Amino acid sequence: MAKFWNFVLFQAGWFACIIGAANQQVFWPVVATLVYLAIHSWRSPRPLSELKLLFKAALFGVAVDTLVANWGFLSFQNPWPSAYLSPFWMWTLWALVASTINSSLAWLRGKPILGGVLGAIAGPMSYEAGVRMGAGAWGVNGQIGGLILLGLAWGIAIPLFFYWDRPVGSALLKNQP
């Protein structure tokens, strides 16, 4: 049942942030999503590890979205904190995706190729949906190039998030008699 609620709350957070960005009203959707992420982490079996994963995912997302935007493939509504960085509401969405790694996407653990393929498809589709809802726009370098870059990034992101979430020393424990 927890996986179901993780999926539902992920979707609710995504829609809230996208609709908020499209309407220049991101403060409350971001606050609500961050509250959910805090509760999610606190209730996790490994709260500190979960927080680290969310933070790393957000940093990865800042790098990806900032590069894609600065290379002219994508522009965002509500570019706070800076016109040169991806917007804060996007950082929240990357952390929100990472919150699914140990819950609604846990079935992908140990399947990095499948995770990469699904990430490469679903990630860009999510951006396309966000653009169509008004949270951003494809830049001067075009939609196709942006979708390809995002597909590559998300194809790396999902397996990377699972890699970051592995228990420390797990490889060492497997080699012991």
C-alpha positions, -999 to +999 in steps of 0.1 A: +000+000+000+029+023+007+041+020-029+006+030-041+006+061-020+042+069-031+030+068-067-001+089-060+018+115-041+046+116-067+019+123-093+002+149-071+035+167-065+045+166-102+011+181-113+012+207-085+046+219-094+039+220-131+006+237-128+021+261-103+050+270-127+026+274-156+006+299-135+036+316-119+025+302-085+052+277-074+057+286-038+029+264-022+033+235-046+070+234-038+064+237+000+039+209-001+062+187-021+091+194+002+069+186+032+060+153+016+097+145+008+106+153+045+079+129+058+088+103+032+125+104+043+116+104+080+094+073+075+121+055+054+139+025+069+172+045+063+162+082+067+197+096+063+204+075+032+171+085+017+179+122+023+213+118+007+197+102-023+171+130-027+199+156-024+221+139-049+192+135-074+184+172-070+220+182-077+221+159-107+189+175-119+202+210-114+232+201-136+211+185-163+184+211-165+208+240-163+229+226-192+199+218-213+184+253-207+217+271-212+224+252-244+192+267-258+170+235-259+146+244-231+134+274-211+114+274-179+086+295-165+094+309-131+133+308-133+139+315-096+166+315-081+184+326-113+181+329-150+213+308-153+202+279-131+172+256-135+143+267-114+139+256-078+106+238-086+125+216-110+150+207-083+121+196-062+108+174-090+141+156-093+141+149-056+105+137-060+116+112-087+143+099-063+116+093-037+102+066-059+135+046-060+128+027-028+090+026-032+070+026-064+100+020-086+117-005-063+108-032-088+135-018-111+163-025-086+189-048-101+176-040-137+198-011-148+192-016-185+154-016-181+157+014-157+177+032-183+153+025-211+123+035-191+141+066-179+151+075-214+114+073-225+095+085-195+118+114-186+115+133-219+078+125-220+074+142-187+092+173-200+070+173-231+039+172-209+052+200-187+059+222-218+024+214-231+009+224-198+028+258-199+056+252-174+083+258-200+090+260-237+114+244-262+143+267-269+158+280-300+178+248-306+146+228-308+124+202-293+140+172-309+175+180-297+161+188-262+142+155-261+173+136-272+195+152-245+169+146-219+165+110-230+202+105-225+202+122-191+172+103-179+186+070-193+216+076-170+196+091-141+175+061-131+202+035-129+225+061-113+199+068-085+197+030-078+235+029-077+236+058-053+211+041-031+230+008-027+239+000+009+275+010+016+298-020+016+273-042-001+298-053-027+323-062+001+297-083+019+289-103-011+325-115-015+328-127+021+326-165+028 
